[in-house]
Amino acid sequence: MRADVRVVAHLDLDAFYCQVERAAHGIDVNVPLVVAQYDPFERGGVRTRDQGARRILRDGLERHSLIAVSYEARARGVKRNMRAIDARRLCGDGAVVVQVPTRRSKADLTAYRRAGAAVARILSRGGVMERASIDEAYLDLTANARRTLAETEWREVLATARKAHVAGAAPIGGKGFVSKASLRAGSADGPQAAVEACAASTSGVTDEKTEKELEKETEAEPVDEEEERMRNYRPRPPDEASLAWWDREESAWGETEKLLAAGAYICHNLRKACVDELGYTLSAGIATNKMLAKLTSGMNKPASQTVLCPDHTEALLAELPIDRIRGLGAKFGRELVEGLDVKTIGELARTPIRKLEEICGEERAQWVRKVSLGQDDDPVKEREMPKSIGTGKTFRGALAIRSLESAKKWLAELAAELNDRCEDDRDEWNREPKLLTLGLSSPDELNTNSGHCSRRCPMRLGADEITQDALALISKWSSGRSDWSITGMSVSASNFVTLERESGDVAEMLKNAKSTTGSRLATPAASPIKADQIDASVLAELPEEIQREIRASMRGETSHRGNRAAAGSALLGKRKGGVGAGQKNSITSYFGKKT
């Protein structure tokens, strides 16, 4: 097989916040559900409503704007940023409006982060994983796909893979199945365009807003029992053209096509595991690079997956508007559209390279040419340690901060959250920050810094300490200013340093010690747990805190609480009879072969 062929998947949770809230409140999957922003003008201040609280809103609350919309509500015309009362009007009495959790007088995404992390742990079983956001991730399935083809019968791979849609499949009877509207659904920003351009289709939209935004959104194939749980959101089954493409004789398949089929097989099983273990559905796109996988994943939402082969790429891109490709939106995209008089990726691909160079320079022109042809060399990268951790809040209109007393109140809330997140970061990455940064938005800064400024000081951990230090920075900033106000405030931690390893890590003690009657455990020099000592399926079953410590040990680090990892590492040896020779990291080792 060609060594340069890649199999890359983009997986995206369907209406993620809505799925989390359905589970939290026991809301039937057929009921239209929306998640609404909290009311910043709530009498007495924004109350804490955690994930365990009953947050279903009563009728008549007009101030709540929507940040997530279920597919049942979308089918009735509900869109993000509408008001809750408008969703009720469109959906009738059956609609359920759930307020986003709140803590410390702001939106609290903790429950969503934890749910997203749980999904990510399952997805990481498939290969190298790069989390793109709270509810989406890329997977490099290349090595796993090759193993799957070597170890799994082709008919078994195909039986599962053929449940996927095929983007740009050969037309049947002279008619292709991919409409312009569905082509436009593939989007580097998520398939929002599909709902607006083709409201009757089941293509999805970008599901959730980020935390920052929260503070400022044919012929049916029979369904077997195994699939039933994956059809919570009634996905559109593959049409006749897709099924015909899958049902070709094996001799007609090229090597790249087989690898992509294996990728579809792996993705299906990962998505099924997310449903079986967590109850969440995902949609996926499988292609030969990240850009195409992202474009493809939104084409047949919800709860479905789509494969894009190289032979079909040109047809897919031909009708896409230029801004559907990441990096070709906003100002740069407008410059291309206006300067070249083009609207689609297909037209851009046909533009002479010299004209591209006139608009955007030689180096950038080469990149534009590559992406317009569907080429993307960006690798799927394991998640790197974040360079900073931060939290903030805006204060609009009458809520603007105008005194140090008011600033201290809000700093205490932000500092407590930042300190909690620094502790979580220390558990995962074995490090601590050394720099505290205070960010302010204020009309007083409009003339010099576009309304924003920042101040820094050495970082002291602890909610009270962060509050004191940040307040001192505000006091210094406001000194000499009369009638000042703050409309936005953030605190962040950075300049991390790795903590020293502790001797006597229990994981090392239990891994290396030889126990004899009446003798102490030997504690030789620490060495990290090796990947080949780990049974990933067992690791996934351990508590998250222990998983973090074991992974830290695998990286050659020791958590500051490094005394639990061994309890898990002792379980991580290969299960007898659980994994066949050469199958340890194959997808079949997680879910077993079908009978």
Buried (B, 14 or more C-beta within 10 A) or exposed (E): EEEEBBBBBBBBBBBBBBBBBBBBBEBEBEBBBBBBBBBBEEEEEBEEBEBEEEBEBEEEBEBBBBBBBBBBBBBBBBBBEBBBBBBBBBBEEBBBBBBBBBBBBBBBBBBBBEBBEBBBBBBBBBBBBBBBBBBBBBBBBBEBBBBBBEBBEBEBBBEBBBBBBBBBBBEBEEEEBBEEBBBBBBBBBBBBBBBEBBEEBBBBBBBBBEBEEBBEBEEEBEEEEEBEEBBBBBBBBBBBBBBBBBEEEEEEBEEBBBBBBBBBBBBBBBBBBBBEBBBBBBBBBBBBBBBBBBBBBBBBBBBBBBBBBBEBBBBBBBBBBBBBBBBBBEEBBEEBBEEBEBBBBBBBBEBEEEEBBEBBEEEBBEBBBBBBBBBBEEBBEEEEEBEEBBBBBBBEEEEBBEEEEBBBBBBBBBBBBBBBBBEBBBBBBBBBBEBBBBBBBBEBBEEEEEBBBEBEBEBEBEBEBBBBBBBEBBEEBBEEEEEBBBBBBBBBBBBBEEBEBBEEBBBBBBBBBEEEEEEEEEBEEBEBBEEEEBBBBBBBEBEEBBBBBBBBBBEEBBBBBBBBBBBBBEBBEBEEEEBEEEBBBBBBBBBEEEE
